[in-house]
């Protein structure tokens, strides 16, 4: 996937308006010069008496030209901003679409700080280049070029002098460009490191406090912030030099017009009115030349931003051998039968063949790193196997539409936290317009009434990031209710009972027992295995045991030895 083209759709029309604007401004500048020349020659140098009608005509004509020029400047600013914002909107949508397409595993190649920089700083750089750089280059550059060409017809020597001054300024800007690009990259790199550190520590400030590392983190933050400060100052020096040269070049162009015009008048080769008109034109060109002086600065920043955004768009969905775009087949309804056929996944899962009957309860056990979480995500279609197939109700998930696959599964896992928003928003996030009756039923099954009663505004209460204001048990109940309310045919629980209080554990057990569909759950609790019809024992990605719970968990088996504590009776 690549960035969208700039000149596409309505943006072509908007850019055409900017081109027309530049031409119109050039025409008005030339008209101003002609009016100034005529009025100067008529009102100042003419020996004849000038009538009041002549004064009124020249005055009204100049006011009309000035008003029209002001309107064109306003219209050009609006069109430039619309063009920039429209393109940034298209890029933003493509970046977010790609980010959701590659998923969490694909995005792990970039830190959260770097990802945020792609959506904030880099998009700002693109907008500035289009709205303030490319637009000014189009409007001001075209207006300046046409005006100097028109000036060359009236006073070619003055036009050549002004053009040479502009050429010197442009040459210096081009020579400064590589150094500016180096400084911009350095500033970006340091800002990215600071953003990544800040994002990580702010989201885990409790860890810093718990281990008493406040001073250490302050020192690290101070060091990174100092690096950003130095890099930004270094970039500002080059930018300031570039702007100073732009302003000096503008002043130099005006001085060239003045001195060359004075020489021509003294030599009798030009009329004073023409020289005055040339001076007026040079003065009108000054703000446009200053605008052009910043174009190279914006272009450098946008060039780097585009490269970074293309790096994000180049990320691939981790471990997927086929694109989701090829998944056109609808996933037909079914009871939730799961078949794994010769599944292999990135050396984490090695050659699994098994069948999970619809409506059954399957417990997945094994030591840490055995591949349990990877197995659940592979079953859910989030991770695609390197080899083999995952079939749900006889249908290959790799060929089915992504949205259909997602509706067939719901996962509860520690790395799938709550979202910012209301409690209702979190509960219904994966559901398709649940009724109030369904919502109340799930709230009751997951024992959420005490929470909803306790917090102000109930279901309309807003949660902070990850629901940090709630207890571990309350967060677990909300996550469980979110999964159940999505009405999947297969419920996947990845160590959902970890660190839960007794009430949350009871709610989890009720869901496992009463869920109307297939349940596959990972656990390290020996008692919870008794709720399963079958137990799947993994170790090193290999199948150690698979069968009925009583057989696999019998005393003396390898699976039973995983649990130190004796089995407790299940109520």
N, C-alpha and C positions, 0 to 999 in steps of 0.2 A: 504494500500500500504506500502511496506517495501523497505529498501535499496537494491540495486542489489547485488547479490553474488559477492564476489571478484574473485573467481576462476571459471570464466565462459568464454567460447569462446576462443579468442586468448590470454586472460590473463593466462589461464592454460599453454599454450605453453611458454609464457614469463617467468612464474614462474619456469617451468622446466629448462629453460636456466639458471636461477639464481642458481638452485640446481646443475646443471652440472658445472657451473662456480666455485661454492664453492669446489666441489670435485677436479676440475682441479687445483685450487689454492693450495689445500692441497697436491696434488701430486707434484707440483712444489716446494713447501716448503720442502717436504721430499727430493726431488731431490737435492735441494740446500744444505741441511744438509749433504747428502751423498757425494756430490762433495767437500764440505768444509772439511769433515773428511778425505776423500781420499787425497785431495791436501795437507792438513796440515801434515798428516802422511808421505806423499811421499816427499814433498818439505822441510819440517822443521825437522822431526825426522829421516828420512832415512839417513843412512851413505853412501849409494851408491850415485854415481853421477847421478843427474837427467838430462835427455836430454831436449833439447829445444822443442822437439815434445811434451813431457809431459806437459811442461809449457803452450805451445800453446793450447793443448787439454783442460786442465783445465780452462784456461782463456776463450776460445771460448765457452765452455760448460756453464760456469757461466754467460757469457754475454747473451747466448741464453735463459737460464732460467730466467734471470732478465728481458729480453725483453718480453718473453712470459707472465711473471707475470704482467708486466706493461700493456700489452694489455688486459689481463683478467680483471684487475682492471677497465680499461676504458670501456670495454664491459659490465661489471657488472653495472657500473654507468649508462650507457645508457639504458640497459634493465630495471633497477630499475626505472628510470625516466619514461620510456614508460609505464611500468606497473602502476605506480602511476597516471600518467596523464590520461591514458585510463580509469582507475576506477573513477577518479574524474570527467571525462567527462560524464561517465554513470550516476553518482550520480547527477551531475548538471542538466542533461537533465530530470531525474526523478523528482527532486525537482521542476523544473520550470513547467514541465507537470502537476504535482499535484497542484501547485499554480494556474495555469490557470484553472484547473478542479474545484477547490473549489470556485473560484471566489472571488470577493471583500468581500462579507459577510463572507465567511469562513475564509479569511485571517485576518479579523479584530481582531481575538484573539491574534495576535502578532503585535507588533509595527514595523514600517518600519525599524528601526535600528536593531531589532532582526532578521527580515527577511534578511536584507543585511548581517548580521553576519553569517547566515546559508550558504550563497553563497560565502562568502569571507573568513572569519577567519576559519570557520569550515571545509571548503573544503581544505584550506591550511593545517590544522592539519591532515586531512585524507591523503593528498598527502605526507606529511612529514613522517607519520607513515609507509606508504607503500614503498615510494622511499628510505627513510633514515633509517627507523626502521625495518620493516619486511624484506626488501632486505638485510640489513646488518646482521640481525639475521640469515637469510638463508645462505648468502655467507660467512660472517666472522665467524659466529657460527659454520657452518659445516666445514669450513677450519680449524678453531682452534681445534675443537673436533677431526677431523681426524688426524691433525698434532700431537696433544698430544698423540693420540693412537699410531701413528707410532713412536713417541719419546719413548713411553713406551716399545716398542720392543727393541730399542737400549739401552736406559738408563732408566729403570723403576723407579728408585728412584727419578731422576730429574723430570720425568714426573709427578710423584705423588706430588712432592713439588709444581710444577707449577699449577697443577689442584687444589690443596688445596688453593693456593693464589687466584685463580679465583673464587672458591666457596665462600671464605670469601667476596670477592667483590660483588658477586651476592646476597649473603644473606643480606648485608647491603643495597643494592639497593631495595630489596623486602621490607625491614623494613621501608625504607624511602618513599615507594610508597604511602601509605594512606595520609601522610602529604602533599606530592606533589599534590595529587588529590584535597585535600581541598584548597590548595593555588591556583591551576589552576581554580577551580570553582569560587573562590572569584574574581580572576582577570577577568574571563569571565563575571561575573555578573556586575561588575563595568564598564567594557568596554561597555557592552550592554546598561547600563543606560546612559552613556556618549554619545554613538552613537545615541540613541533614542532622547535625548535632543537636540543634535547638528543637527540632521536631521530635527526635528520639527522647531527649531528656525531659521535655515538658510532658510527654505522654507517659513517662515512667519516673516522675518526680518522687513518687513514694519509695522507689528502690534507692534513689540517692539519699533520701532522708533516713531510710531504715539502716543503711550501712555507714551513715555519717560521712559521706563523701562530698559535702557541700563545698568545702574549700577547694578540693581537687577539681570539681566541675567548674567552679568559678574561674580558676586559673586557666583551665582549658578554653573556656568561653572567652576569657579576656585575650588569650593568644590568638584564637580564630578571629575575634572581632578586630584586633589590632592588624592582622593580616588583611582583612577586608578594607580597613581604613587606609592602609598604605597603598593597596592596589587601586582603590577608588581615587585617591589623590594622584597617583601616577597616571591614571587614565584622564583625570581632569586636567593635568598639565598638558597632555597632548591635545585634548579637545580645546582647551583654552588657547593654545597656540594656533590651532586651526581656525578658530573663530577670530582671533586677533588678526591673522593674515587676511581673512575674509573682509573684515572691516577696513584694514589698511588698504587692501586692493580696491575696495569701493571708493575710499577717499582718494586714492591714487588716480583712479579713473576720472573722478570729478576734476582733480587738479590738472590732469592731462588735457581734458576738455577746455579748462579755463586758459591755461598757458598757450596751448596751440591756437585756440580761438583768438587770444590777444595778439599773437604773432601774425596771424592771418589778417586781422583788422588793421594792424599797424602797417602791414605790407600792402594793404589795399586789395587783398585777394578775397575778402569776405565782408558782408554787410553786418553791422552791429546786431541787427535783429536776428540774423541767422545764428550768430554766436550766442546770443542770449537764449535762443530757442534750444541750441545744443546744450547749454548749461542746465536749462530746465529739464531736458530729457535725461541728462546725466543724474540730476537730482532725483528724478522719478525712478531711474534704474537702481538707485542706491539700495532701497529696501529689498528689491528683487535679488540683487547680487548678494546681499547678506543672507537672504533665504537660501540661495544656492550654496553658500559657504557651509551650511550644516548638512547638506544632502549626503556628503561622503561619510559623515559621522553616523547618520542613520543607516546608511547602506552597510557599513561595517558591522554594526550591531545586529542588523537583520540577517546578514549573511551567516553569522555565527549561530543566531537563533534558529534559522532554517536547518542548519546542519544538525543541531541538537534535536530538533523535532523529527527530522528524518531518522535519527538513531532510534527514537522511540517507535516510529512507524515500522522500523526494520525488525523489531522484536517479534518473535514467533511464539505461538502457543506452545508451551513447554511439553515435549513428549507426544505431540499429536502428529500422526502421520497423514491425516487427511484433513482438509479444510472443512469448517462448518458450512461453507457455502455449498458443498456437495451433498449436504444432508437435506434432501427434498422430500423424503418419504415421511408420511404422517405416522406417528406411533399410535397404533390402534389400542383401544381400551383392553384391559385384561386384569386378571386377579393378582398379578405380581410374581410370576414365576421367573427366576433368575437362573441363567445357565452361563457358566464360564467355560470356554473352549480353548484349551492350550494357551492360557494367558501368560504372557511375559511382559514385564514392565521395568525397564531401566535397571536391571540387576537387583531390583528390590523384590519383585515377585517372579518366581521361577516356575513356569509350566504348571499352572493350576487348571484342573478339570473337575468341575463339580456342578451340582444342580440343587437349587434351593426351591423347595416346593412353595406354591402360593399360600399365603396365610401362616406360614411357619415362623418360629422364633429361632434365630440362629445366633449363637454367641461366638465371637471371635476372640481367641486368647493367644497369648504368646509374650515373650520377653520384649523389652524396649528395643525398637529398631527391627522388629520382626517383619514389618510391612503391613501391619493391620490398618493403619490410616490410609495408606496407599491403596490397599484393597478396596476399602469403602469408597474412595473417590473414583476408583476405576469402575466399580459397579455402577456408580451414579453417572458415569459418562463425563465427569469433570476432567479426568485424566484418561487418555486413550492408550490402550496397550500397544507396546511395540510389535507384538505378535499376538495372534488369537482374536477371539471375538467375545463380546459381552452381549448376550441375548436376553431380552425382557419379553416374556410372553411370546417367545419364538421370533422376535424381531431384533435385527442387528442395530445396536444403538448408534454405531458409526454412520449408518445410512438414514437415520431418522432426524427430523427437524429438531433443532436445538431447544426451542421453547417447549416442544412436546416432551422431550427428555427431562427437562428441568421440572415440569409439572408432575412427572411420574415419581420423582424422588424428593425427599426432604431430609436434610442433614442437621444434626445437632452436634457441634464440635467446639472445642475451646477457641479455635481461630476463626469462628464465625460469630462475632460479638453483636451486641445490640447497636442500633443506629441512633444518631441524633434525631429527635422528633418526639412525638407523643407516644404514650403507651399503646394507644389504639393503632397508630402508624406502625409500630414495631410488631404488634400482634398480627396485623393483616397484611404485612409486607409481601408475603408469598401467596396470599389467598386471592381468589377471583371473586370479588364482591360477596363476602360471606354475610349471611343474614345475622340479625341481632340475636336470634335464638341460637345459631351455631356459635356465635361469639360467647354468649353466656354459658353454653354447655362446656366449651373448652376451658373457660376461666374456672368453672367449678371443678373439672377433672384435674386441672393442674394446680388447684388450691391457690388461686390468685386473688380471691375475694379479700383476704386481710390486707394485701398490698394496695389494691384499688380503693379500699375504704380508708386506708391510712393516709395516702398522699392527697394533697389538695388537688381538686379538679378531677380526680379519678382517672378515667381513661384518657382525658384530655391533658393530663399532667405531662410536661416535657421532661425528657431524659437527657442527661449530659452525655458526653462521649463515653461509649462502652457501658453506659448505665452505672457510672461510678458511685452515684449517691445511693444505690441499692445494695443490699447484702448479696453475698454469693448465691445463697439459696433463691432469693427473689429473681436475680438475673437468670439463674438456671431454669426456673419455672417459666419465665417469659420466653426464653429460647425454645423450650419444649413446646409451649403453647403455639408459638409461631410456626413450628414445624407441623404440628398436628392440624392446625387450622388451614394449612395449605392443601389438605386432603390428598396426600400422595398415595400411590399404590404401594410404595416401599418406603419405610422409615429407617434411616440409618443413624445410629447413635454411637459417636466416637468418644468413649470414656465420659459419657454425659454425667456420671455420678461423682466425678472427682470433686472433692472438697465441699460436698453438699451436706446440709444439715438433715436431720431425720425427716422433717416434713417434706423437703424437696426429694429425698430418696423415695419416700412413699409415693409421691406424685409420679416419679419416674417409673416405679414398679407398676403403678396402676395403668400407665400408658402402654407399657410393654405387654401387659396382660390383656388389655381391652382394645388395643388398636385393631381396626378393621382392615387388615392388610398384612403384608410381610414385614417383619422387623429383623434387622441385622444390627447387632450391637457389640461393641468392644468393651471389655471390662477386665479389671484386675481383682474383682471381688468374687470370691469363690461362691458365696451365697447366691449371687445373681445368676450364675451359670445354671442353677436349678430351674430358672424360669424359661430356659431355652429347650426347644425340642431337639436341637442338634448343636454340637460344639465343633468349631473349626480351629485347630491348633496350628499356628504358623511359627516358624523359626528360621530366620535368615531368608525369608521369602519362599521357603519350601513348606509343603504340606506335611506336617508331622502326624496329625490324626484328624479324622473327619467321620462323624457318625452320631448316633443317638447319645444323648447326654449321659445316661447311666453307664454306657459302655466306655465312652471316652474318658469320663471322670471317675472311673472305677479305681479303688485303692491300688497303688503300685504302678499305675500307668504314668507315662512321661507327662501327660497333661495334668494329672492330679498333683504331681510334684512341683508344679509351678506355684501352687498355693500353700503357704506355710500354715496359715490358720486353718483349723478344721471347718468342715462344712456346717452351716447352721441351718436349722429347719426353716423352711419358707412358709410364712403364714398365708 
